[in-house]
Amino acid sequence: MKILLVGSGGREHAIAWKLARSRHVPNLIIAPGNAGTAALGENVPVKAMDLPGMVKLAKARGVDFVFVAPDDPLAAGMVDEMQKAGIMAFGPTAAAARIESSKVWAKQLMIRNGIPTARVDVFDNASAALSHIERAPEGSIVIKVDGLAQGKGVVVPATRQEAVAAVRSMMEELVFGNAGRRILVEERMSGPEVSVFAFVCGSFVSDEIAACDYKRVNDGDTGPNTGGMGAYSPPEFWTPELAARVRREVLEPVARAMVKEGCPFNGVLYAGLMLTSEGPRVVEFNCRLGDPEAQVILPRLESDLVDICLAMASGTLSKTAVRWGGDPHVGVVLASGGYPGKYPTGYLISGLAEAANDALIFHAGTKIGPGSEVLTNGGRVVMAVGSGKSVASARGSAYRSTAKIKFEGAHYRMDIAARSAASGSHSRQERAV
């Protein structure tokens, strides 16, 4: 079986790692891939957003199905283009991917269908947005761009001055490009955050799994937002009762709503939630696996990922086991110095083989140099994922491996999963549908 995997980050390396363990023994083609995926299949230098090029590649190689992993090509309609060409593809259509590509569309969907979320005002005019902010109490709002911004288009301003600066940068300076031409000003919610994932096929929702990620670049959740500096699964507060409530109030209602509105979802649905005093409320939806969450939840997937993909393509997911289990996993991202701002690349990475003795190592911003050495090639470079009978032991494994990986300017947070380890969390969750 030939599988084309689209993407080049840590999430894609984790997906390739999981696909490679299938009973189908797939022949993997990864486009464009990284130094880690090169060890699992063939990297092909086609850019993830090159839709015609990717269709051409899939046809030329006679692939059985295409796994579209990143948000940008999903939003651009890569699955639609593959389907038009008669090629099986995993992931939502562009219409369904609007649940991530347009926060306004997603918010309106939630409001129409009674899915719990924050109150919101939408603006496509900077002056109107600034007038609204002047009337809002300081520290009471969150400002988001409407479109895709690599996980960085959200500002939680502490002061009115910060809120004004955020609006101007988004709407007038267009620091996020066209994604910021329309913004949302939302009520600020408070409580623990959690990322919840499930395979969704029309109105059917597989069993879910939860993880927590760390967006800020520095310890103590300080510094600018990033794509994610680490993650762990399961969260210490995730219980069967909470999982059942999230399924009942969020996951199943949104799946039914999208069928009703003529854009059924087929792929991985990612609900970013805040657990408020009033219950779970949706911060945002994404239309794909998270990064870095994929790296800590895919090792906990006991089912065959290829079987799941084939079942979703044939509409038979409800008859296919989706079993989550496994020990707790903790992942720590090593990033380039300067990330998420400007950063240099091309530095030699050492210690990868030694680190792999104690943890899974997933590559993100890496490439193979002219002498077959591994070099840095992005902001988030690699992620060490440890496992153990408790979050504390998984965390120890992750950090022992992280310390063995060296490159100039390497930076990582020291507090990933610290709160969970301190709580003594050691839950092992095993559920199936």
Long-range contacts (C-beta under 8 A, 24 or more apart in sequence): 1-25, 1-26, 1-27, 1-64, 1-306, 2-26, 2-27, 2-29, 2-61, 2-62, 2-63, 2-64, 3-27, 3-28, 3-29, 3-63, 3-64, 3-65, 3-66, 3-67, 3-306, 4-29, 4-30, 4-31, 4-54, 4-57, 4-58, 4-61, 4-63, 4-65, 4-66, 4-67, 5-29, 5-30, 5-31, 5-33, 5-37, 5-41, 5-66, 5-67, 5-69, 6-31, 6-48, 6-54, 6-66, 6-67, 6-68, 6-69, 6-70, 6-73, 6-78, 7-31, 7-33, 7-48, 7-68, 7-69, 7-70, 8-32, 8-33, 8-34, 8-37, 8-48, 9-34, 9-69, 9-70, 9-291, 9-364, 9-365, 9-378, 9-380, 10-291, 10-292, 10-294, 10-295, 10-333, 10-362, 10-363, 10-364, 10-380, 10-382, 10-383, 11-69, 11-70, 11-288, 11-289, 11-290, 11-291, 11-292, 11-294, 11-295, 12-37, 12-69, 12-70, 13-37, 13-40, 13-295, 13-362, 13-363, 13-364, 14-294, 14-295, 14-298, 14-299, 14-362, 15-67, 15-69, 15-289, 15-294, 15-298, 15-305, 16-40, 16-41, 17-298, 17-360, 17-362, 18-298, 18-299, 18-301, 18-305, 19-67, 19-305, 19-306, 21-305, 22-304, 22-305, 22-306, 22-307, 23-304, 23-306, 23-307, 24-304, 24-306, 24-307, 26-306, 29-57, 29-61, 29-63, 31-57, 34-363, 34-364, 34-365, 34-366, 34-367, 34-377, 35-363, 35-366, 35-367, 35-368, 35-374, 35-375, 35-377, 36-361, 36-362, 36-363, 36-366, 36-382, 37-363, 38-368, 48-72, 48-73, 49-73, 49-76, 51-76, 51-77, 51-78, 51-81, 52-81, 54-78, 54-81, 54-82, 55-81, 55-82, 55-85, 55-87, 58-82, 58-85, 58-87, 59-85, 59-87, 63-87, 64-88, 65-89, 65-90, 65-309, 65-310, 65-313, 66-90, 67-91, 67-309, 68-288, 69-288, 69-289, 70-288, 71-97, 71-100, 71-101, 71-148, 71-286, 71-287, 71-288, 72-148, 74-100, 74-101, 74-267, 74-287, 74-288, 75-100, 75-101, 75-148, 75-287, 88-313, 89-313, 90-267, 90-309, 90-312, 90-313, 91-266, 91-267, 91-268, 91-287, 91-288, 92-265, 92-266, 92-267, 92-287, 93-263, 93-266, 95-262, 95-263, 96-258, 96-263, 96-264, 96-265, 96-266, 96-267, 96-287, 97-287, 98-263, 99-254, 99-258, 99-265, 99-269, 99-285, 99-286, 99-287, 100-148, 100-284, 100-285, 100-286, 100-287, 100-288, 101-147, 101-148, 101-287, 102-146, 102-147, 103-144, 103-145, 103-146, 103-147, 103-184, 103-284, 104-146, 104-182, 104-184, 106-284, 106-285, 107-184, 109-254, 109-257, 109-258, 109-261, 110-254, 110-282, 112-257, 113-253, 113-254, 113-256, 113-257, 113-260, 114-253, 115-249, 115-250, 115-253, 115-254, 115-257, 115-282, 116-249, 116-250, 116-278, 116-279, 116-280, 116-281, 116-282, 117-281, 117-282, 117-283, 118-142, 118-186, 118-187, 118-188, 118-189, 118-281, 118-283, 119-186, 119-187, 120-184, 120-185, 120-186, 120-187, 121-184, 121-185, 121-186, 122-146, 122-182, 122-183, 122-184, 122-185, 123-171, 123-182, 123-183, 123-184, 123-185, 124-181, 124-182, 124-183, 125-171, 126-167, 126-168, 126-171, 126-172, 129-167, 129-171, 129-183, 129-185, 130-164, 130-167, 130-168, 132-185, 133-160, 133-163, 133-164, 133-167, 133-185, 134-160, 136-160, 136-163, 136-185, 139-188, 140-187, 140-188, 141-185, 141-186, 141-187, 141-188, 142-185, 142-186, 142-187, 142-188, 143-167, 143-170, 143-183, 143-184, 143-185, 143-186, 144-183, 144-184, 144-186, 144-284, 145-170, 145-176, 145-179, 145-180, 145-182, 145-183, 145-184, 146-179, 146-180, 146-181, 146-182, 146-183, 146-184, 147-176, 147-177, 147-178, 147-179, 147-180, 147-182, 148-179, 149-176, 149-179, 149-180, 150-227, 151-215, 151-225, 151-226, 151-227, 151-228, 152-176, 152-224, 152-225, 152-226, 152-227, 152-340, 153-179, 153-180, 154-225, 156-188, 189-274, 189-276, 189-281, 189-283, 190-274, 190-276, 191-274, 191-275, 191-276, 191-277, 192-235, 192-237, 192-274, 192-275, 193-272, 193-273, 193-274, 193-275, 193-283, 194-235, 194-237, 194-238, 194-272, 194-273, 194-275, 195-231, 195-270, 195-271, 195-272, 195-273, 195-290, 195-293, 196-246, 196-250, 196-251, 196-270, 196-271, 196-273, 197-268, 197-269, 197-270, 197-271, 197-289, 197-290, 197-293, 197-297, 198-251, 198-268, 198-269, 199-267, 199-268, 199-269, 199-308, 199-312, 199-317, 199-322, 200-251, 200-255, 200-265, 200-266, 200-267, 200-268, 200-269, 201-266, 201-311, 201-312, 201-315, 201-317, 201-318, 202-255, 202-259, 202-264, 202-265, 202-266, 202-315, 203-252, 203-255, 203-256, 203-259, 203-264, 204-255, 204-317, 204-318, 205-247, 205-251, 205-252, 205-255, 205-269, 206-308, 206-317, 206-322, 206-433, 207-322, 207-323, 207-324, 207-431, 207-432, 207-433, 208-243, 208-246, 208-247, 208-251, 209-233, 209-234, 209-297, 209-300, 209-301, 209-324, 209-429, 210-234, 210-235, 210-238, 210-243, 211-235, 211-290, 211-293, 211-296, 211-297, 212-417, 212-420, 213-290, 213-292, 213-293, 214-413, 214-415, 214-416, 217-335, 217-339, 217-340, 217-411, 217-413, 218-413, 219-413, 219-414, 219-415, 220-415, 224-340, 224-341, 225-340, 226-335, 226-339, 226-340, 226-379, 226-380, 227-291, 227-292, 227-340, 227-379, 227-380, 228-290, 228-291, 228-292, 228-293, 228-333, 228-380, 229-292, 229-332, 229-333, 229-335, 229-380, 229-412, 229-413, 229-416, 230-292, 230-330, 230-331, 230-332, 230-333, 230-383, 230-412, 230-413, 230-416, 230-417, 231-290, 231-292, 231-293, 231-295, 231-296, 231-330, 231-331, 231-416, 232-296, 232-328, 232-329, 232-330, 232-331, 232-391, 232-394, 232-395, 232-416, 232-417, 232-420, 233-293, 233-296, 233-297, 233-300, 233-328, 233-329, 234-328, 234-425, 234-427, 234-429, 235-420, 235-425, 236-391, 236-419, 236-420, 236-423, 236-425, 236-427, 237-275, 238-427, 238-429, 242-275, 242-280, 243-431, 245-279, 245-280, 246-271, 246-273, 246-280, 249-279, 249-280, 250-280, 250-282, 254-285, 266-312, 267-312, 291-364, 292-331, 292-333, 292-380, 292-383, 295-331, 295-360, 295-362, 295-383, 295-385, 296-329, 296-330, 296-331, 296-385, 297-324, 297-329, 299-326, 299-329, 299-360, 299-385, 299-387, 300-324, 300-325, 300-326, 300-327, 300-329, 301-326, 302-326, 302-430, 318-433, 321-432, 321-433, 322-432, 322-433, 323-430, 323-431, 323-432, 324-429, 324-430, 324-431, 324-432, 325-428, 325-429, 325-430, 326-387, 326-428, 327-387, 327-388, 327-389, 327-394, 327-428, 328-387, 328-388, 328-389, 328-390, 328-391, 328-393, 328-394, 328-425, 328-426, 328-427, 328-428, 329-385, 329-386, 329-387, 329-394, 330-385, 330-386, 330-387, 330-391, 330-394, 330-395, 330-397, 330-398, 330-416, 330-417, 331-362, 331-383, 331-384, 331-385, 331-386, 331-398, 331-416, 332-383, 332-384, 332-398, 332-399, 332-402, 332-412, 332-413, 332-416, 333-364, 333-380, 333-381, 333-382, 333-383, 333-412, 333-413, 334-380, 334-381, 334-382, 334-383, 334-384, 334-402, 334-405, 334-407, 334-410, 334-411, 334-412, 335-379, 335-380, 335-381, 335-410, 335-411, 335-412, 336-365, 336-376, 336-378, 336-379, 336-380, 336-381, 336-409, 336-410, 336-411, 337-408, 337-409, 337-410, 337-411, 338-409, 339-379, 339-380, 339-411, 340-379, 343-379, 343-409, 344-409, 345-375, 345-376, 345-377, 345-378, 346-375, 346-376, 346-377, 347-375, 347-376, 347-407, 347-408, 347-409, 348-373, 348-374, 348-375, 348-407, 348-408, 349-373, 349-374, 349-375, 349-376, 349-381, 349-382, 349-405, 349-406, 349-407, 350-405, 350-406, 350-407, 351-404, 351-405, 351-406, 352-382, 352-405, 354-404, 355-384, 355-401, 355-402, 355-404, 355-405, 356-401, 357-401, 358-386, 358-397, 358-400, 358-401, 358-404, 359-384, 359-385, 359-386, 359-387, 359-397, 359-398, 359-400, 359-401, 360-384, 360-385, 360-386, 360-387, 361-385, 361-401, 361-405, 376-407, 381-407, 381-410, 389-426, 389-428, 390-421, 390-424, 390-425, 390-426, 391-417, 391-420, 391-421, 391-425, 391-426, 392-421, 392-424, 392-425, 392-426, 395-420, 395-421
